[in-house]
Amino acid sequence: PYSVNGVTVTVGGILAQGYGVALASGLAALYQVAIQVPAGLADGDYQVLAGLSGQQSAAGAILTVQG
């Protein structure tokens, strides 16, 4: 599998620990990113943003955290 180094992901503005990035099997230009949700986030909806080489993903992805 092809992987990409240097990807960052924030959840609610907090940097998330990344575990891996890989090209999704059978899909052109779609990457899967494995992260750990930052500890201490209260229940709620948080914006998720990914970045690579100074470029940032579009806003709009939301992750719901429930303890």
SVG drawing of the C-alpha trace seen along z (x, -y; Angstrom):
<svg xmlns="http://www.w3.org/2000/svg" viewBox="-23 -26 30 28">
<polyline fill="none" stroke="black" stroke-width="0.4" points="0.0,0.0 1.1,-3.6 1.4,-5.8 1.9,-9.5 4.1,-11.1 3.5,-14.6 -0.3,-14.4 -1.7,-16.3 -5.3,-16.0 -7.0,-18.3 -10.2,-17.5 -11.8,-20.7 -8.5,-22.5 -6.5,-19.9 -3.8,-18.0 -4.7,-14.3 -2.2,-11.4 -1.8,-9.9 -1.3,-6.2 -1.3,-5.8 -2.3,-7.1 -2.8,-4.9 -4.4,-5.0 -7.8,-3.4 -7.9,-0.1 -9.8,-0.3 -10.5,-4.1 -8.6,-6.7 -7.0,-9.6 -8.9,-8.6 -6.8,-8.3 -7.7,-6.7 -6.3,-8.3 -6.2,-6.6 -6.1,-8.8 -6.7,-8.7 -9.3,-11.2 -7.6,-13.6 -8.1,-12.7 -10.2,-15.0 -12.7,-16.1 -16.2,-16.6 -19.2,-15.1 -20.2,-17.1 -19.5,-17.7 -16.0,-18.7 -14.7,-19.9 -12.0,-17.6 -9.4,-19.1 -6.5,-17.4 -3.4,-19.0 -0.4,-18.2 2.4,-20.4 0.8,-23.6 -2.6,-22.7 -5.7,-22.1 -8.8,-20.1 -12.1,-21.8 -14.2,-22.6 -17.3,-20.6 -16.3,-17.2 -17.7,-16.7 -16.8,-14.1 -19.3,-13.4 -17.6,-12.5 -19.6,-10.6 -18.2,-9.2"/>
</svg>
